[in-house]
Protein backbone atom coordinates (compact mmCIF):
# COMPACT_ATOMS: atom_id res chain seq x y z
CA UNK A 1 0.00 0.00 0.00
CA UNK A 2 0.58 2.30 -0.03
CA UNK A 3 2.71 3.91 2.50
CA UNK A 4 -0.40 5.60 4.44
CA UNK A 5 1.61 8.25 6.47
CA UNK A 6 3.46 10.11 3.75
CA UNK A 7 2.66 13.72 2.62
CA UNK A 8 2.46 14.63 -1.07
CA UNK A 9 4.63 17.60 -1.93
CA UNK A 10 4.35 19.16 -5.37
CA UNK A 11 7.93 20.29 -5.93
CA UNK A 12 11.31 20.05 -4.29
CA UNK A 13 12.51 23.42 -3.11
CA UNK A 14 15.34 25.23 -4.87
CA UNK A 15 17.43 25.01 -1.74
CA UNK A 16 17.10 21.22 -1.71
CA UNK A 17 17.99 21.11 -5.40
CA UNK A 18 21.18 23.06 -4.70
CA UNK A 19 22.20 20.47 -2.10
CA UNK A 20 21.51 17.59 -4.46
CA UNK A 21 23.39 19.39 -7.24
CA UNK A 22 26.62 18.91 -5.26
CA UNK A 23 26.43 15.13 -5.71
CA UNK A 24 28.22 13.30 -8.51
CA UNK A 25 25.96 11.58 -11.02
CA UNK A 26 26.76 8.08 -9.72
CA UNK A 27 26.20 9.24 -6.14
CA UNK A 28 22.82 10.65 -7.17
CA UNK A 29 21.80 7.36 -8.80
CA UNK A 30 22.94 5.36 -5.77
CA UNK A 31 20.87 7.62 -3.50
CA UNK A 32 17.82 7.31 -5.77
CA UNK A 33 18.18 3.53 -5.97
CA UNK A 34 18.58 3.23 -2.21
CA UNK A 35 15.43 5.24 -1.54
CA UNK A 36 13.43 3.26 -4.13
CA UNK A 37 14.60 0.08 -2.38
CA UNK A 38 13.52 1.43 1.01
CA UNK A 39 10.09 2.44 -0.28
CA UNK A 40 9.21 -0.73 -2.21
CA UNK A 41 10.65 -3.24 0.26
CA UNK A 42 9.29 -1.35 3.28
CA UNK A 43 5.75 -1.12 1.92
CA UNK A 44 5.59 -4.71 0.64
CA UNK A 45 7.14 -6.12 3.83
CA UNK A 46 4.78 -4.14 6.07
CA UNK A 47 1.66 -5.40 4.26
CA UNK A 48 2.88 -9.02 4.19
CA UNK A 49 3.89 -8.95 7.86
CA UNK A 50 0.51 -7.43 8.73
CA UNK A 51 -1.22 -10.31 6.97
CA UNK A 52 1.15 -12.80 8.68
CA UNK A 53 0.21 -11.34 12.08
CA UNK A 54 -3.47 -12.07 11.45
CA UNK A 55 -2.84 -15.49 9.88
CA UNK A 56 -0.83 -16.71 12.86
CA UNK A 57 -3.49 -15.81 15.42
CA UNK A 58 -3.13 -12.06 15.98
CA UNK A 59 -6.52 -10.37 16.25
CA UNK A 60 -5.95 -6.93 17.78
CA UNK A 61 -6.95 -4.24 15.30
CA UNK A 62 -5.59 -1.51 17.56
CA UNK A 63 -2.21 -3.22 17.81
CA UNK A 64 -2.11 -3.52 14.01
CA UNK A 65 -2.93 0.18 13.90
CA UNK A 66 -0.30 1.12 16.47
CA UNK A 67 2.61 -0.53 14.67
CA UNK A 68 1.98 1.57 11.54
CA UNK A 69 3.36 4.67 13.28
CA UNK A 70 4.99 3.47 16.51
CA UNK A 71 8.52 3.34 15.06
CA UNK A 72 8.45 7.01 14.00
CA UNK A 73 11.64 7.80 16.04
CA UNK A 74 13.52 6.12 13.16
CA UNK A 75 12.75 9.27 11.16
CA UNK A 76 14.92 11.23 13.59
CA UNK A 77 17.99 9.59 12.01
CA UNK A 78 17.67 11.30 8.60
CA UNK A 79 16.31 14.41 10.33
CA UNK A 80 19.58 14.94 12.22
CA UNK A 81 21.97 13.44 9.64
CA UNK A 82 20.83 15.49 6.63
CA UNK A 83 21.51 19.22 7.04
CA UNK A 84 18.56 21.59 6.81
CA UNK A 85 18.56 24.05 3.95
CA UNK A 86 18.92 27.70 4.87
CA UNK A 87 15.78 29.78 4.87
CA UNK A 88 15.67 32.68 2.39
CA UNK A 89 16.06 36.10 3.96
CA UNK A 90 12.65 37.27 2.76
CA UNK A 91 10.76 34.28 4.14
CA UNK A 92 7.49 35.05 5.91
CA UNK A 93 7.05 34.71 9.65
CA UNK A 94 6.50 31.09 10.77
CA UNK A 95 3.04 30.11 12.00
CA UNK A 96 2.36 30.23 15.72
CA UNK A 97 2.76 27.21 17.96
CA UNK A 98 -1.00 27.00 18.46
CA UNK A 99 -1.64 26.79 14.71
CA UNK A 100 1.09 24.19 14.17
CA UNK A 101 -0.14 22.12 17.11
CA UNK A 102 -3.72 22.17 15.83
CA UNK A 103 -2.60 21.10 12.34
CA UNK A 104 -0.39 18.28 13.59
CA UNK A 105 -3.03 17.09 16.06
CA UNK A 106 -5.85 17.10 13.50
CA UNK A 107 -3.81 15.32 10.86
CA UNK A 108 -2.46 12.84 13.43
CA UNK A 109 -5.98 11.89 14.56
CA UNK A 110 -7.03 11.40 10.93
CA UNK A 111 -3.97 9.25 10.29
CA UNK A 112 -4.83 7.06 13.29
CA UNK A 113 -8.38 6.62 11.98
CA UNK A 114 -7.05 5.87 8.50
CA UNK A 115 -4.63 3.27 9.86
CA UNK A 116 -7.49 1.62 11.78
CA UNK A 117 -9.53 1.32 8.59
CA UNK A 118 -6.53 -0.25 6.83
CA UNK A 119 -6.08 -2.68 9.74
CA UNK A 120 -9.71 -3.82 9.53
CA UNK A 121 -9.42 -4.21 5.76
CA UNK A 122 -6.30 -6.36 6.03
CA UNK A 123 -7.94 -8.47 8.77
CA UNK A 124 -10.77 -9.56 6.47
CA UNK A 125 -9.07 -9.60 3.05
CA UNK A 126 -6.16 -11.41 1.44
CA UNK A 127 -3.00 -9.37 0.91
CA UNK A 128 -3.43 -9.36 -2.87
CA UNK A 129 -7.06 -8.15 -2.76
CA UNK A 130 -6.17 -5.55 -0.15
CA UNK A 131 -3.35 -4.14 -2.30
CA UNK A 132 -5.50 -3.95 -5.43
CA UNK A 133 -8.15 -1.93 -3.59
CA UNK A 134 -5.47 0.38 -2.20
CA UNK A 135 -4.60 1.36 -5.78
CA UNK A 136 -7.84 3.40 -5.87
CA UNK A 137 -6.10 6.04 -3.77
CA UNK A 138 -4.90 7.64 -7.03
CA UNK A 139 -8.50 8.13 -8.20
CA UNK A 140 -9.51 9.63 -4.86
CA UNK A 141 -6.39 11.78 -4.90
CA UNK A 142 -7.37 13.24 -8.27
CA UNK A 143 -10.84 14.12 -6.97
CA UNK A 144 -9.68 15.70 -3.70
CA UNK A 145 -6.85 17.55 -5.46
CA UNK A 146 -9.40 19.08 -7.82
CA UNK A 147 -11.58 20.44 -5.01
CA UNK A 148 -8.93 21.24 -2.39
CA UNK A 149 -5.70 21.95 -4.30
CA UNK A 150 -7.24 23.37 -7.52
CA UNK A 151 -5.70 20.66 -9.69
CA UNK A 152 -7.08 20.54 -13.25
CA UNK A 153 -9.37 17.61 -14.08
CA UNK A 154 -8.18 16.66 -17.56
CA UNK A 155 -9.31 13.84 -19.86
CA UNK A 156 -6.39 11.64 -18.75
CA UNK A 157 -7.18 12.21 -15.07
CA UNK A 158 -10.85 11.45 -15.70
CA UNK A 159 -9.85 8.27 -17.55
CA UNK A 160 -7.68 7.29 -14.58
CA UNK A 161 -10.57 7.80 -12.11
CA UNK A 162 -12.99 5.75 -14.22
CA UNK A 163 -10.54 2.89 -14.85
CA UNK A 164 -9.48 2.65 -11.21
CA UNK A 165 -13.16 2.67 -10.18
CA UNK A 166 -13.80 -0.27 -12.51
CA UNK A 167 -10.78 -2.04 -11.03
CA UNK A 168 -12.14 -1.60 -7.49
CA UNK A 169 -15.60 -2.75 -8.62
CA UNK A 170 -14.12 -5.95 -10.07
CA UNK A 171 -12.30 -6.67 -6.83
CA UNK A 172 -15.54 -5.95 -4.96
CA UNK A 173 -17.55 -8.56 -6.88
CA UNK A 174 -14.76 -11.14 -6.66
CA UNK A 175 -15.56 -13.87 -4.16
CA UNK A 176 -11.97 -13.78 -2.82
CA UNK A 177 -12.04 -17.51 -2.17
CA UNK A 178 -8.38 -17.37 -1.20
CA UNK A 179 -9.13 -14.94 1.61
CA UNK A 180 -8.45 -15.57 5.30
CA UNK A 181 -10.10 -18.68 6.73
CA UNK A 182 -13.13 -18.25 8.96
CA UNK A 183 -14.10 -14.92 7.44
CA UNK A 184 -17.76 -14.61 6.44
CA UNK A 185 -18.99 -12.94 3.26
CA UNK A 186 -20.32 -10.03 5.30
CA UNK A 187 -16.92 -9.53 6.93
CA UNK A 188 -15.32 -9.50 3.48
CA UNK A 189 -17.74 -6.74 2.48
CA UNK A 190 -16.73 -4.82 5.62
CA UNK A 191 -13.06 -5.36 4.73
CA UNK A 192 -13.64 -4.09 1.19
CA UNK A 193 -15.51 -0.99 2.39
CA UNK A 194 -12.94 -0.22 5.10
CA UNK A 195 -10.02 -0.51 2.67
CA UNK A 196 -11.83 1.62 0.11
CA UNK A 197 -12.68 4.18 2.80
CA UNK A 198 -9.08 4.13 4.04
CA UNK A 199 -7.82 4.83 0.50
CA UNK A 200 -10.22 7.77 0.23
CA UNK A 201 -9.23 9.13 3.66
CA UNK A 202 -5.54 8.74 2.83
CA UNK A 203 -6.00 10.75 -0.37
CA UNK A 204 -7.85 13.41 1.61
CA UNK A 205 -4.92 13.51 4.04
CA UNK A 206 -2.49 14.06 1.17
CA UNK A 207 -4.51 17.01 -0.10
CA UNK A 208 -4.86 18.50 3.39
CA UNK A 209 -1.12 18.14 3.98
CA UNK A 210 -0.39 19.80 0.65
CA UNK A 211 -2.78 22.61 1.59
CA UNK A 212 -0.96 23.02 4.91
CA UNK A 213 2.38 23.40 3.15
CA UNK A 214 0.96 25.90 0.67
CA UNK A 215 -1.17 28.07 2.93
CA UNK A 216 0.26 27.74 6.45
CA UNK A 217 3.84 26.47 6.52
CA UNK A 218 4.61 28.14 3.14
CA UNK A 219 7.77 26.10 2.66
CA UNK A 220 8.56 22.55 1.60
CA UNK A 221 12.11 21.87 2.77
CA UNK A 222 13.28 18.39 3.67
CA UNK A 223 13.33 19.18 7.40
CA UNK A 224 9.79 20.62 7.34
CA UNK A 225 8.47 17.54 5.52
CA UNK A 226 10.12 15.29 8.10
CA UNK A 227 8.77 17.38 10.97
CA UNK A 228 5.26 16.93 9.56
CA UNK A 229 5.83 13.17 9.42
CA UNK A 230 7.28 12.91 12.92
CA UNK A 231 4.73 15.03 14.78
CA UNK A 232 1.67 13.59 13.05
CA UNK A 233 3.01 10.07 13.63
CA UNK A 234 3.51 10.93 17.32
CA UNK A 235 -0.13 12.04 17.62
CA UNK A 236 -1.36 8.98 15.69
CA UNK A 237 0.68 6.71 17.97
CA UNK A 238 -0.80 8.31 21.09
CA UNK A 239 -4.33 7.95 19.70
CA UNK A 240 -3.64 4.28 18.90
CA UNK A 241 -2.35 3.61 22.41
CA UNK A 242 -5.47 5.25 23.90
CA UNK A 243 -7.64 3.15 21.59
CA UNK A 244 -5.77 -0.02 22.54
CA UNK A 245 -6.48 0.52 26.25
CA UNK A 246 -9.96 2.06 25.90
CA UNK A 247 -11.17 -0.87 23.78
CA UNK A 248 -9.84 -3.42 26.26
CA UNK A 249 -7.81 -5.17 23.56
CA UNK A 250 -4.67 -4.77 25.68
CA UNK A 251 -6.04 -7.51 27.96
CA UNK A 252 -5.93 -10.03 25.09
CA UNK A 253 -2.35 -9.30 24.00
CA UNK A 254 -0.74 -11.83 26.36
CA UNK A 255 -3.14 -14.53 25.19
CA UNK A 256 -2.37 -13.57 21.58
CA UNK A 257 1.34 -13.96 22.20
CA UNK A 258 0.90 -17.34 23.91
CA UNK A 259 -1.41 -18.62 21.18
CA UNK A 260 0.60 -17.23 18.25
CA UNK A 261 1.16 -20.18 15.94
CA UNK A 262 4.74 -19.21 15.09
CA UNK A 263 5.72 -18.76 18.75
CA UNK A 264 6.14 -15.95 21.25
CA UNK A 265 9.41 -14.66 19.84
CA UNK A 266 7.91 -14.57 16.35
CA UNK A 267 4.93 -12.64 17.72
CA UNK A 268 7.14 -9.90 19.13
CA UNK A 269 9.44 -9.83 16.10
CA UNK A 270 6.46 -9.64 13.71
CA UNK A 271 5.16 -6.52 15.44
CA UNK A 272 8.62 -4.95 15.72
CA UNK A 273 9.55 -5.54 12.07
CA UNK A 274 6.13 -4.42 10.86
CA UNK A 275 6.66 -1.12 12.66
CA UNK A 276 10.20 -0.81 11.29
CA UNK A 277 9.05 -1.66 7.75
CA UNK A 278 6.46 1.16 7.73
CA UNK A 279 9.08 3.69 8.77
CA UNK A 280 11.65 2.37 6.28
CA UNK A 281 8.97 3.01 3.67
CA UNK A 282 8.53 6.55 5.04
CA UNK A 283 12.28 7.20 4.81
CA UNK A 284 12.19 6.09 1.17
CA UNK A 285 9.24 8.35 0.35
CA UNK A 286 10.74 11.44 1.96
CA UNK A 287 14.14 10.63 0.47
CA UNK A 288 12.74 10.51 -3.07
CA UNK A 289 10.90 13.79 -2.49
CA UNK A 290 14.21 15.31 -1.45
CA UNK A 291 16.44 13.75 -4.13
CA UNK A 292 14.09 13.75 -7.14
CA UNK A 293 10.54 15.09 -6.75
CA UNK A 294 7.26 14.32 -5.06
CA UNK A 295 5.81 13.14 -8.38
CA UNK A 296 8.53 10.51 -8.74
CA UNK A 297 8.05 9.47 -5.11
CA UNK A 298 4.32 8.96 -5.64
CA UNK A 299 5.00 7.09 -8.90
CA UNK A 300 7.22 4.56 -7.13
CA UNK A 301 4.88 4.33 -4.14
CA UNK A 302 1.90 3.51 -6.33
CA UNK A 303 3.87 1.22 -8.62
CA UNK A 304 4.89 -0.84 -5.59
CA UNK A 305 1.20 -1.69 -5.06
CA UNK A 306 1.54 -3.98 -8.08
CA UNK A 307 4.44 -5.78 -6.40
CA UNK A 308 2.56 -6.68 -3.22
CA UNK A 309 -0.07 -8.92 -4.93
CA UNK A 310 2.75 -10.81 -6.67
CA UNK A 311 4.66 -11.11 -3.40
CA UNK A 312 1.52 -12.36 -1.62
CA UNK A 313 1.11 -15.06 -4.27
CA UNK A 314 4.66 -16.23 -3.53
CA UNK A 315 4.56 -15.90 0.27
CA UNK A 316 0.94 -16.79 1.12
CA UNK A 317 0.02 -18.65 -2.10
CA UNK A 318 -2.87 -16.27 -2.79
CA UNK A 319 -4.78 -17.14 -5.94
CA UNK A 320 -4.58 -14.60 -8.78
CA UNK A 321 -7.78 -15.57 -10.62
CA UNK A 322 -8.94 -13.97 -13.86
CA UNK A 323 -10.86 -11.18 -12.15
CA UNK A 324 -7.86 -10.19 -10.04
CA UNK A 325 -5.56 -10.21 -13.05
CA UNK A 326 -7.96 -7.97 -15.00
CA UNK A 327 -8.31 -5.67 -11.97
CA UNK A 328 -4.51 -5.47 -11.71
CA UNK A 329 -4.17 -4.61 -15.41
CA UNK A 330 -6.89 -1.95 -15.11
CA UNK A 331 -5.15 -0.50 -12.06
CA UNK A 332 -1.89 -0.29 -14.02
CA UNK A 333 -3.73 1.36 -16.93
CA UNK A 334 -5.30 3.95 -14.62
CA UNK A 335 -1.96 4.46 -12.92
CA UNK A 336 -0.17 5.10 -16.23
CA UNK A 337 -2.87 7.58 -17.33
CA UNK A 338 -2.52 9.50 -14.08
CA UNK A 339 1.27 9.57 -14.22
CA UNK A 340 1.35 10.58 -17.89
CA UNK A 341 -0.82 13.59 -17.10
CA UNK A 342 1.54 14.55 -14.31
CA UNK A 343 4.45 14.13 -16.71
CA UNK A 344 2.78 16.51 -19.20
CA UNK A 345 2.15 19.04 -16.42
CA UNK A 346 5.77 18.77 -15.32
CA UNK A 347 7.05 19.32 -18.88
CA UNK A 348 4.77 22.35 -19.26
CA UNK A 349 5.98 23.83 -15.97
CA UNK A 350 9.60 23.24 -17.00
CA UNK A 351 9.09 25.01 -20.33
CA UNK A 352 7.46 27.93 -18.52
CA UNK A 353 10.43 28.23 -16.13
CA UNK A 354 12.89 28.09 -19.04
CA UNK A 355 11.00 30.78 -20.94
CA UNK A 356 10.93 32.98 -17.85
CA UNK A 357 14.68 32.51 -17.36
CA UNK A 358 15.38 33.36 -20.99
CA UNK A 359 13.21 36.49 -20.83
CA UNK A 360 14.97 37.63 -17.66
CA UNK A 361 18.37 37.04 -19.28
CA UNK A 362 17.31 38.98 -22.35
CA UNK A 363 16.08 41.92 -20.31
CA UNK A 364 19.35 42.08 -18.37
CA UNK A 365 21.42 42.06 -21.55
Secondary structure, 3 states (H helix, E strand, C coil): CCCCCCCCCCCCCHHHHHHHCCCCHHHHHHHHHHHHHHHHHHHHHHHHHHHHHHHCCCCCHHHHHHCCCCCHHHHHHHHHHCCCCCCCCCCCCCCCHHHHHHHHHHHHHHHHHHHHHHHHHHHHCCHHHHHHHHCCHHHHHHHHHHHHCCCCCCHHHHHHHHHHHHHHHHHHHCCCCCCCCCCCHHHHHHHHHHHHHHHHHHHHHHHHHHHHHHHHHCCCCHHHHHHHHHHHHHHHHHHHHHHHHHCCHHHHHHHHHHHCCCCHHHHHHHHHHHHHHHHHHHHHHHHHHHHCCHHHHHHHHHHCHHHHHHHHHHHHCCCCCHHHHHHHHHHHHHHHHHHHHHHHHHHHHHHHHHHHHHHHHHHHC
